[in-house]
């Protein structure tokens, strides 16, 4: 039996045990990649052993971007040039260049007489980012539907099956992680490099946003149904349906976030 057949046979929703849900209430969201949400390590090198002090690994801006996106630097945290230079094993001029580039990407902001800090994305901007992503990821879903092979479709159904299993176990954040995997796999299938670059910038800006809509009552099952519609349209090679399903999904996430903010 294929992953798709197994998924179709088993996909019906079953009550999940909310009591087992593992999450940090103040750091939550449905569609944002954040592998260390809620974790604020005191020793950053312990989060990524050897990486912080390895001067030969990657460009300074890439390493600093990763530190922000994965939560080693928190929203509104000051970014002290001397400290970052020491952690990255580079000169302060290289750090200044990295900070300038990340400011252009919207991850960092400079305050007069106070230096740089990690930019905190507010609720309204988060909604606007989701609305923009809906357009871009709708395009990606359309291209994925055109290009997807049977093997690609099987891979997407396998991710859905894993998401379903985690929801049944009450692991909402685990399901959210698979959500991110699914979106990434669809982007890979689409082969749309330009959309990918733009989406990556938008997601990195929002990655530290502090709400997970998947924890809202009833949202997890609705989200799963939306992802199922996306995957089924891609597997069927229906570009129109895939684009509409993706745009509907992300617009619903934006609506959930907007309603949560009152």
C-alpha positions in Angstrom: 0.0 0.0 0.0 1.4 3.4 -0.9 1.7 6.4 1.5 -1.2 8.0 -0.4 -3.5 4.9 0.0 -2.5 4.6 3.7 -3.2 8.3 4.3 -6.6 8.2 2.5 -7.6 5.2 4.6 -6.4 6.7 7.9 -6.8 10.4 7.6 -10.1 10.8 9.5 -9.6 13.1 12.5 -9.5 11.5 15.9 -9.6 13.4 19.2 -6.1 14.4 20.3 -5.1 14.6 23.9 -4.7 18.2 24.5 -3.2 17.5 27.9 -0.1 16.1 26.2 0.5 19.1 24.1 4.1 20.4 24.5 4.5 24.1 24.0 5.8 27.3 25.5 2.7 29.5 25.7 4.4 32.7 25.0 6.2 31.6 21.8 3.8 30.0 19.4 2.8 30.0 15.7 1.3 27.8 13.0 3.5 28.2 9.9 6.8 29.7 10.9 10.0 27.7 11.1 11.4 28.0 14.6 13.2 24.8 15.8 14.0 26.3 19.3 10.8 28.2 19.9 10.5 29.2 23.5 14.1 28.3 24.4 16.4 31.1 25.4 19.8 29.5 26.0 22.2 31.3 28.2 25.2 29.7 26.5 24.7 30.1 22.7 27.7 27.9 21.9 25.8 25.0 23.7 22.9 25.4 21.3 25.2 24.8 18.3 28.3 23.1 19.6 31.5 24.5 18.1 29.6 26.7 15.6 29.7 30.0 17.4 33.5 30.0 17.7 34.3 28.4 14.4 35.7 31.2 12.2 35.8 29.1 9.1 32.1 28.2 8.8 30.0 30.4 6.5 29.7 34.1 6.0 29.2 36.3 9.0 25.8 37.5 7.8 24.6 33.9 7.2 25.7 32.7 10.6 24.2 35.8 12.3 21.0 35.3 10.4 20.8 31.7 11.5 21.4 32.7 15.1 18.4 35.1 14.9 16.1 32.8 13.0 16.8 29.8 15.4 16.3 32.0 18.5 19.9 32.2 19.8 19.3 36.0 19.7 15.8 37.0 21.0 13.5 39.8 19.7 14.6 43.2 20.8 17.9 41.8 22.1 20.9 44.2 21.6 23.5 43.0 19.1 26.8 44.2 20.5 29.5 44.3 17.8 32.4 43.2 20.0 30.5 40.2 21.4 29.3 39.1 18.0 32.8 39.5 16.5 34.2 37.3 19.3 31.5 34.6 18.9 31.9 34.5 15.1 35.7 34.8 15.2 35.7 37.8 12.8 36.6 41.4 12.8 34.1 44.2 13.9 34.1 45.5 10.3 32.7 42.2 9.1 30.1 42.3 11.8 29.0 45.8 10.8 28.6 44.7 7.2 26.6 41.7 8.4 24.3 43.9 10.5 23.8 46.3 7.6 22.7 43.4 5.3 20.4 41.9 7.9 18.9 45.3 8.5 18.1 45.5 4.8 16.4 42.1 5.2 14.3 43.3 8.1 15.8 41.1 10.7 17.8 43.9 12.5 17.1 47.5 13.3 19.5 50.3 14.4 18.6 52.7 17.2 20.3 56.1 17.4 23.0 56.1 20.1 22.1 52.5 21.1 23.2 50.4 18.2 21.6 47.3 16.6 19.0 44.9 18.0 16.9 42.1 16.7 13.7 43.6 15.2 10.5 42.5 16.8 7.7 41.9 14.3 4.3 43.2 15.5 0.9 41.6 15.0 -0.2 43.8 12.1 3.0 43.3 10.2 2.8 39.6 10.8 -0.6 39.6 9.2 0.7 41.6 6.2 3.6 39.1 5.8 1.1 36.2 5.7 -1.0 38.0 3.1 2.1 38.5 1.0 3.2 34.9 1.4 -0.3 33.8 0.4 0.3 35.2 -3.1 3.9 34.0 -3.4 3.2 30.5 -2.1 0.1 30.2 -4.2 2.3 30.7 -7.2 4.7 28.1 -5.8 1.9 25.6 -5.3 0.7 26.1 -8.9 4.2 25.4 -10.2 4.5 22.4 -7.9 1.2 21.0 -9.4 2.6 21.3 -12.9 6.0 19.7 -12.1 5.2 17.1 -9.4 6.0 13.5 -10.2 4.3 10.5 -8.6 7.3 10.2 -6.3 6.9 13.8 -5.2 3.2 13.3 -4.5 4.0 10.2 -2.4 6.5 12.3 -0.4 3.9 15.0 0.3 1.3 12.4 1.4 4.0 10.9 3.7 4.5 14.3 5.4 0.7 14.7 5.8 0.6 11.2 7.3 3.2 12.2 9.9 1.3 15.4 10.6 -1.8 13.4 11.2 0.0 11.1 13.5 1.4 14.0 15.6 -2.0 15.6 15.8 -3.6 12.4 17.0 -0.9 12.2 19.7 -1.6 15.8 20.8 1.8 17.0 19.7 0.7 20.3 18.1 4.1 21.8 17.9 5.4 18.6 16.2 2.6 18.9 13.7 3.6 22.6 13.2 7.1 21.5 12.5 5.8 19.1 9.8 3.8 22.0 8.4 7.0 23.8 7.8 8.5 20.7 6.2 5.5 20.4 3.9 5.7 24.0 2.7 9.5 23.6 2.1 9.0 20.4 0.1 6.3 22.1 -2.1 8.8 24.9 -2.7 11.5 22.4 -3.7 9.1 20.6 -6.1 8.1 23.9 -7.7 11.7 24.9 -8.6 10.7 28.5 -8.4 13.9 30.1 -7.2 12.8 33.7 -7.3 9.7 33.0 -5.2 11.8 30.9 -2.9 14.2 33.8 -2.2 11.3 36.2 -1.5 9.5 33.7 0.7 12.7 33.0 2.7 13.1 36.7 3.4 9.5 37.1 4.6 9.7 34.0 6.8 13.0 35.0 8.4 11.4 38.4 9.3 8.4 36.6 10.9 10.2 33.6 12.5 10.4 35.3 15.9 6.7 36.2 16.0 5.4 35.0 19.3 2.1 33.3 18.5 1.2 29.9 17.1 -2.2 29.9 15.6 -2.3 26.1 15.6 -2.9 26.3 19.4 -6.2 28.2 18.9 -9.2 26.0 19.6 -10.2 24.0 16.4 -7.4 25.5 14.3 -5.2 22.4 14.2 -7.9 20.3 12.4 -8.8 23.1 10.0 -5.2 23.6 9.2 -4.7 19.9 8.5 -7.7 20.0 6.2 -6.3 23.0 4.3 -2.9 21.2 3.9 -4.7 18.1 2.7 -6.5 20.1 0.0 -3.2 21.6 -1.1 -1.5 18.2 -1.4 -4.4 16.6 -3.2 -4.5 19.4 -5.8 -0.8 19.1 -6.4 -1.0 15.3 -6.7 -3.8 15.7 -9.2 -1.7 18.2 -11.3 -4.4 20.9 -10.9 -2.5 24.2 -10.8 -5.6 26.4 -10.3 -6.8 24.3 -7.3 -3.4 24.1 -5.8 -2.9 27.9 -5.9 -6.4 28.5 -4.5 -5.9 26.0 -1.7 -2.6 27.5 -0.7 -3.9 31.1 -0.8 -6.9 30.0 1.2 -4.7 28.3 3.8 -2.4 31.3 4.4 -5.3 33.7 4.4 -7.0 31.7 7.1 -3.8 31.7 9.2 -3.8 35.5 8.8 -7.4 35.7 9.9 -6.8 33.5 12.9 -3.9 35.6 13.9 -5.9 38.8 13.4 -8.8 37.5 15.5 -6.4 36.4 18.2 -5.1 39.9 18.5 -8.6 41.3 18.8 
